[in-house]
Amino acid sequence: MKSFFKIYLPIITVIFLAFYITSQFIEPAPKKEITIAAGSKDGTYYQTALAYKKLLEKEKVKVTLLETKGSIDNIQLIQQGKADIGFIQNGVLKPAQLNSVESLASIYYEPLWIFYKNEGFEIEYVIQLISKKIAVGGLGSGTRDLALTILNDNGINNENSSLLELNSTLAKQQLLEGKIDAMLVVISPKSALVQSLLEDPNINVLSIKRARAYSRKYTFLTPLTLYEGTMDLYKNLPSDDTSLLATTANLIVRKEMPEELVRLFLKKVKQTHQEKTLFAQEGEFPNLLNMQAPINKEAEKYMKNGDSWLESIFPYWIASNIDRLKILLIPLLTLMFPLFKGIMPLYTWTMRSKIYKWYDDLNDIDKALPSYNQEQLHEKLITLQNLQEEISKQTKVPLAFMGEYYNLLLHLEMITNKIKARL
């Protein structure tokens, strides 16, 4: 017990002290909370956010969804720190906003649909909508931003046409009622709005003949083809191959978002979007292509390398905490090298000390032996016999040190024989 306090206790104290000092430099684990700016409740962004929420809550993460008007609102909420992550339509970020947010991933194609009243003739070019009443999307939406860009390229503005800021639900209603002539909307092909308008014989969808030209001018746009019958083979929707322009739905994040939450969020994004869709091959999304804002460093690392070794073995939060505590290995490794170097001499000394402690008693008896009388010799003989029993009970050493142990017994026997000779 004395050797433990003399040797091991100081070493353990130094190790614990090093761990404590190092732990002061480790940031505390982030709160398991994420706020997502998700668009209107009847929109695709919000439905996608609900899918994320369901997956994240299985990881005990609290998710708050904010209903907004669309991409422009979502950017502002991120900039104001009121949301952690937001959906935006690629192409809506302005140059002044590029350094205030970061990109996480592109998650799916968002086609631009141009629906117009069927008046017995087919519209082939956007410019043919001049002088019409056109719904361009609600204020704060990504649809409005892209719609005005496309219309302005074709010379269509409020001076020669009537451009109305209506959300997709209201625009659809007024188009069916004949109150407007056309509507532009950026929305997923899976939406009920697209399906119902394609089925309506009184509504046509414009096939954008110059889709490739637009994609050359705007890098965030991609030409897509919606083939005949793709939406519904039985009803043959659409009835002809249709050329569309598409942007992508992107995820942006505030710069201060903790790395652990970024990785966990992207893990759920991958689970949601990696399957094959109408316009994308399996594994095409999510990706880091064609995004305006700088890419979040942790997102870039995760999208390139996927789950870490720890994340593939342990549940996410356990792996995350182990990874955060890796800095504690620095003092441990610093101490372990000299400890390992000195452990064998220390071990050898500890084992031998169990044997050598008895030599004090033997040495005292041996030195005083010439001065003992007969009575004292009998007493010391009994003492040595008791000492031999005590040694056999208390001294337990590994086989490697049995040589020293038997030497002790031989020395004890030698002194015993000296006493017997004197008697």
Stockholm file with secondary structure:
# STOCKHOLM 1.0

chainA/1-423         MKSFFKIYLPIITVIFLAFYITSQFIEPAPKKEITIAAGSKDGTYYQTALAYKKLLEKEKVKVTLLETKGSIDNIQLIQQGKADIGFIQNGVLKPAQLNSVESLASIYYEPLWIFYKNEGFEIEYVIQLISKKIAVGGLGSGTRDLALTILNDNGINNENSSLLELNSTLAKQQLLEGKIDAMLVVISPKSALVQSLLEDPNINVLSIKRARAYSRKYTFLTPLTLYEGTMDLYKNLPSDDTSLLATTANLIVRKEMPEELVRLFLKKVKQTHQEKTLFAQEGEFPNLLNMQAPINKEAEKYMKNGDSWLESIFPYWIASNIDRLKILLIPLLTLMFPLFKGIMPLYTWTMRSKIYKWYDDLNDIDKALPSYNQEQLHEKLITLQNLQEEISKQTKVPLAFMGEYYNLLLHLEMITNKIKARL
#=GR chainA/1-423 SS CHHIIIIIHHHHHHHHHHHHHHHTTSCCCCCSEEEEECCCTTSHHHHHHHHHHHHHHTTTCEEEEECCSSHHHHHHHHHTTSCSEEEEETTCCCGGGTTTSEEEEEEEEEEEEEEEECCSSCCCSGGGGTTSEEECCCTTCHHHHHHHHHHHHTTCCTTTSEEECCCHHHHHHHHHTTSCSEEEEECCTTSHHHHHHHHCTTEEECCCTTHHHHHHHCTTCEEEEECTTSSBTTTTBSSSCEEEEEEEEEEEECTTCCHHHHHHHHHHHHHHHCSCCSSSCTTCCSBCCSCSSCBCHHHHHHHHHCSCHHHHHSCHHHHHHHHHGGGGHHHHHHHHHHHHHHHHHHHHHHHHHHHHTTHHHHHHHHHHGGGCCHHHHHHHHHHHHHHHHHHHHHCCCCGGGHHHHHHHHHHHHHHHHHHHHHC
#=GC SS_cons         CHHIIIIIHHHHHHHHHHHHHHHTTSCCCCCSEEEEECCCTTSHHHHHHHHHHHHHHTTTCEEEEECCSSHHHHHHHHHTTSCSEEEEETTCCCGGGTTTSEEEEEEEEEEEEEEEECCSSCCCSGGGGTTSEEECCCTTCHHHHHHHHHHHHTTCCTTTSEEECCCHHHHHHHHHTTSCSEEEEECCTTSHHHHHHHHCTTEEECCCTTHHHHHHHCTTCEEEEECTTSSBTTTTBSSSCEEEEEEEEEEEECTTCCHHHHHHHHHHHHHHHCSCCSSSCTTCCSBCCSCSSCBCHHHHHHHHHCSCHHHHHSCHHHHHHHHHGGGGHHHHHHHHHHHHHHHHHHHHHHHHHHHHTTHHHHHHHHHHGGGCCHHHHHHHHHHHHHHHHHHHHHCCCCGGGHHHHHHHHHHHHHHHHHHHHHC
//
